[in-house]
Amino acid sequence: MFTKKITKQSYNKAEQKPIIRSSICTGEKVAGFKDLKTGHFTEVMAIKSNKDLDSFLEQYDIEVAEIKTEY
């Protein structure tokens, strides 16, 4: 009935890159950003379906080709 408006957010493209972190055992996926200097991963949201992934990409204005999957 009601749809949520997705608010655009930004991240530091010079210091962070978008990553999908996936578990080999369970297949659980988490979207977030990895710091290029320290390697620290900051979780943003759980990815349970393609709809969640699309929401993450739209929220941070990321192209599908930019995002990598890390195991």
Residue pairs with C-beta under 8 A, 6 or more apart in sequence:
6 55
6 58
6 59
7 59
8 59
8 60
8 61
9 59
9 60
10 60
10 61
11 18
11 33
11 60
15 35
15 36
15 37
16 33
16 34
16 35
16 36
16 42
17 33
17 34
17 36
17 66
17 68
18 31
18 32
18 33
18 60
18 62
18 66
18 67
18 68
19 31
19 32
19 33
19 34
19 41
19 67
19 68
19 69
19 70
20 29
20 30
20 31
20 47
20 53
20 67
20 68
20 69
20 70
21 29
21 30
21 31
21 32
21 41
21 43
21 69
21 70
21 71
22 28
22 29
22 30
22 69
22 70
22 71
23 29
23 71
24 71
28 46
29 46
29 47
29 48
30 43
30 44
30 45
30 46
30 47
31 43
31 44
31 45
31 46
31 47
31 52
31 53
31 56
31 67
32 41
32 42
32 43
32 44
32 45
33 41
33 42
33 44
34 40
34 41
34 42
34 70
35 41
35 42
44 56
44 60
45 52
45 55
45 56
46 52
47 53
47 56
56 62
57 63
57 64
57 67
